[in-house]
Amino acid sequence: MNIEPDFSKRGGLVVAVAQDVETGEVLMVAYMNREAWERTLATGLACYWSTSRNQLWTKGESSGHVQEVQEIRIDCDNDAVLLKVRQRGGAACHEGYPSCFYRQRVGDEWRTVQQRVFDPRKVYRPAGQE
């Protein structure tokens, strides 16, 4: 059976959900284009298409917090993929939290419900200051 994502939708992008393979926690949601998909398959490391930077992006390339892909699933419409990953470095979020979903709505306010793993100001330096 030859199944692959349908890149004919959403301008060539499919939704990619990264989930911790051990805990089941959703770590992040991103997008993949065909090149990101193929690089992920070839390397075993999660690669995405950055919609904010308009470029290919291997998760952890600047922080070292890579996602080792353990399992891949695809939805019934072939327009979303689930990557079950082993998150290295303890944080998937560029804000330094284990998950990008570190805030929770409680009553009528938002609360931070995870502890920061790293200080993003020390990990990500502005361009030209590497």
C-alpha positions as CSV (number, residue, x, y, z in Angstrom):
1,M,0.0,0.0,0.0
2,N,1.5,3.3,-1.1
3,I,0.1,6.1,1.0
4,E,1.6,9.6,1.4
5,P,0.3,13.0,2.5
6,D,-1.9,14.9,0.0
7,F,0.2,18.0,-0.7
8,S,-2.4,19.3,-3.2
9,K,-4.3,21.0,-0.4
10,R,-3.4,24.1,1.7
11,G,-0.8,25.4,-0.7
12,G,1.3,22.3,-0.5
13,L,1.2,21.9,3.3
14,V,-0.2,19.3,5.6
15,V,-0.7,19.6,9.3
16,A,1.9,17.8,11.4
17,V,1.2,17.0,15.1
18,A,4.2,16.0,17.2
19,Q,3.3,13.7,20.2
20,D,5.5,12.3,22.9
21,V,5.8,8.6,22.1
22,E,6.0,7.7,25.8
23,T,3.5,10.0,27.5
24,G,1.1,10.7,24.7
25,E,1.3,14.5,25.4
26,V,0.9,16.7,22.3
27,L,4.1,18.7,22.0
28,M,3.4,20.9,19.1
29,V,1.6,21.4,15.8
30,A,3.4,22.5,12.7
31,Y,3.2,22.1,8.9
32,M,5.1,19.9,6.4
33,N,5.6,20.4,2.7
34,R,6.9,17.5,0.5
35,E,10.5,18.3,1.1
36,A,10.0,18.3,4.9
37,W,8.2,15.0,4.7
38,E,10.9,13.4,2.6
39,R,13.7,14.7,4.9
40,T,11.8,13.4,7.9
41,L,11.6,10.0,6.3
42,A,15.2,10.0,5.2
43,T,16.7,11.2,8.5
44,G,14.3,10.0,11.2
45,L,14.3,13.5,12.7
46,A,11.2,15.7,12.5
47,C,11.5,18.3,9.8
48,Y,8.8,21.0,9.2
49,W,8.0,23.9,7.0
50,S,8.2,27.2,8.9
51,T,5.3,29.3,7.9
52,S,6.7,32.4,9.7
53,R,10.2,32.1,8.1
54,N,9.1,30.4,4.8
55,Q,11.8,27.9,5.1
56,L,12.5,24.3,5.9
57,W,13.3,23.7,9.5
58,T,14.6,20.6,11.3
59,K,13.3,20.7,14.8
60,G,16.2,21.4,17.2
61,E,18.7,22.6,14.6
62,S,19.5,25.7,16.7
63,S,18.5,24.5,20.2
64,G,19.7,20.9,20.0
65,H,16.2,19.8,21.2
66,V,15.6,17.4,18.3
67,Q,12.6,15.1,17.8
68,E,13.5,11.6,16.9
69,V,10.6,10.1,15.0
70,Q,9.5,6.7,16.4
71,E,6.2,6.3,14.5
72,I,4.3,8.0,11.8
73,R,0.5,8.0,11.2
74,I,-1.6,9.6,8.6
75,D,-5.3,10.6,8.9
76,C,-8.1,9.3,6.7
77,D,-8.0,12.3,4.3
78,N,-4.2,12.1,4.0
79,D,-3.9,15.8,4.9
80,A,-2.5,15.5,8.5
81,V,0.3,13.4,9.9
82,L,1.0,12.4,13.5
83,L,4.6,12.0,14.5
84,K,5.2,10.1,17.6
85,V,8.6,11.4,18.7
86,R,11.2,11.1,21.4
87,Q,11.9,14.7,22.3
88,R,15.5,15.3,23.2
89,G,16.5,18.1,25.5
90,G,13.2,18.1,27.4
91,A,11.6,20.9,25.5
92,A,9.6,21.1,22.2
93,C,8.6,24.7,22.6
94,H,10.8,27.6,21.5
95,E,9.6,29.4,24.6
96,G,11.5,26.8,26.7
97,Y,8.6,24.6,27.8
98,P,8.2,20.9,27.3
99,S,5.1,21.4,25.1
100,C,3.9,24.4,23.1
101,F,0.6,23.8,25.0
102,Y,1.9,25.0,28.3
103,R,-1.0,27.4,29.0
104,Q,-4.4,26.3,30.3
105,R,-7.6,28.1,30.5
106,V,-8.9,28.0,34.1
107,G,-12.2,29.8,34.7
108,D,-11.8,33.2,32.9
109,E,-8.0,33.3,32.9
110,W,-4.9,31.6,31.4
111,R,-2.4,29.9,33.6
112,T,1.1,28.5,32.8
113,V,0.9,24.9,33.9
114,Q,4.4,23.7,32.9
115,Q,7.9,24.6,34.2
116,R,10.3,26.1,31.7
117,V,13.2,23.7,30.8
118,F,15.5,26.4,29.3
119,D,15.7,30.1,29.0
120,P,15.1,30.9,25.3
121,R,17.2,34.1,25.5
122,K,20.2,31.9,26.2
123,V,19.5,29.3,23.5
124,Y,18.3,31.5,20.6
125,R,20.5,34.4,19.7
126,P,19.4,37.2,17.3
127,A,20.8,36.9,13.8
128,G,24.4,38.1,13.6
129,Q,25.1,37.3,17.3
130,E,25.8,33.6,17.0
